[in-house]
């Protein structure tokens, strides 16, 4: 008896599409980054007070200020910083997006 193992992959090639980027091994901020931890925290708090969700805060810090990982600079993640300052959202962001999607789907039907 022969068993055929069904693994998804490319039709014309051996690739299976498991490529992804990985985090750097060193957990220290880069030497070229001249911004301090307090400046990053105040920027995060200002954005959160404007109503920007945590994922968008991370994107804006990455794109405009060159901060790849907030945790490497401050020692804490964005959501933990927001909880510490009393600005964390009541619902987790992924659940909020799912609810928003369900509401828009209901409206569409």
C-alpha positions as semicolon CSV with decimal commas, in nm:
position;residue;x (nm);y (nm);z (nm)
1;X;0,000;0,000;0,000
2;X;0,120;0,345;-0,089
3;X;0,004;0,655;0,093
4;X;0,000;0,983;-0,091
5;X;0,088;1,270;0,136
6;X;-0,105;1,576;0,028
7;X;0,101;1,886;0,093
8;X;0,002;2,211;-0,063
9;X;0,264;2,376;-0,276
10;X;0,340;2,523;-0,614
11;X;0,212;2,343;-0,917
12;X;0,532;2,397;-1,115
13;X;0,808;2,415;-0,856
14;X;0,916;2,280;-0,521
15;X;0,832;2,587;-0,311
16;X;0,566;2,571;-0,042
17;X;0,540;2,940;0,044
18;X;0,671;2,944;0,399
19;X;0,887;3,252;0,355
20;X;0,860;3,517;0,624
21;X;1,077;3,778;0,790
22;X;1,215;3,710;1,134
23;X;1,290;3,945;1,422
24;X;1,651;4,041;1,487
25;X;1,831;3,836;1,751
26;X;1,961;4,137;1,943
27;X;1,693;4,296;2,158
28;X;1,872;4,629;2,198
29;X;1,780;4,940;1,999
30;X;2,003;5,009;1,700
31;X;2,303;5,237;1,754
32;X;2,185;5,486;1,490
33;X;1,852;5,546;1,668
34;X;1,891;5,871;1,861
35;X;1,538;5,896;2,004
36;X;1,494;5,821;2,375
37;X;1,248;5,585;2,536
38;X;1,053;5,871;2,696
39;X;1,006;6,042;2,359
40;X;0,868;5,721;2,209
41;X;0,628;5,675;2,502
42;X;0,499;6,033;2,478
43;X;0,448;5,989;2,102
44;X;0,252;5,666;2,161
45;X;0,034;5,832;2,427
46;X;-0,038;6,132;2,200
47;X;-0,142;5,904;1,914
48;X;-0,361;5,693;2,142
49;X;-0,537;6,005;2,272
50;X;-0,620;6,094;1,911
51;X;-0,789;5,753;1,876
52;X;-0,526;5,572;1,667
53;X;-0,536;5,191;1,723
54;X;-0,219;5,018;1,853
55;X;-0,136;4,849;1,522
56;X;-0,147;5,181;1,336
57;X;0,069;5,339;1,607
58;X;0,332;5,074;1,539
59;X;0,311;5,131;1,165
60;X;0,348;5,507;1,198
61;X;0,644;5,473;1,435
62;X;0,809;5,230;1,195
63;X;0,749;5,440;0,884
64;X;0,806;5,793;1,013
65;X;1,048;5,759;1,305
66;X;1,240;5,445;1,205
67;X;1,147;5,247;1,516
68;X;1,122;4,884;1,406
69;X;1,033;4,735;1,744
70;X;0,889;4,953;2,021
71;X;0,973;4,682;2,273
72;X;1,343;4,704;2,186
73;X;1,346;5,079;2,257
74;X;1,113;5,107;2,557
75;X;1,124;4,759;2,709
76;X;0,746;4,722;2,686
77;X;0,500;4,657;2,405
78;X;0,262;4,924;2,276
79;X;-0,049;4,775;2,436
80;X;0,126;4,739;2,773
81;X;0,231;5,104;2,756
82;X;-0,128;5,203;2,678
83;X;-0,260;4,993;2,969
84;X;-0,006;5,155;3,202
85;X;-0,125;5,502;3,096
86;X;-0,493;5,404;3,113
87;X;-0,551;5,434;2,738
88;X;-0,599;5,070;2,642
89;X;-0,914;4,993;2,441
90;X;-1,196;4,802;2,611
91;X;-1,207;4,540;2,336
92;X;-0,900;4,379;2,184
93;X;-0,825;4,524;1,843
94;X;-0,877;4,201;1,650
95;X;-1,218;4,145;1,811
96;X;-1,314;4,506;1,736
97;X;-1,224;4,457;1,369
98;X;-1,426;4,135;1,352
99;X;-1,732;4,307;1,501
100;X;-1,692;4,597;1,258
101;X;-1,669;4,351;0,970
102;X;-1,980;4,162;1,085
103;X;-2,177;4,487;1,114
104;X;-2,078;4,596;0,765
105;X;-2,168;4,249;0,633
106;X;-2,511;4,268;0,797
107;X;-2,563;4,612;0,651
108;X;-2,471;4,479;0,307
109;X;-2,719;4,189;0,321
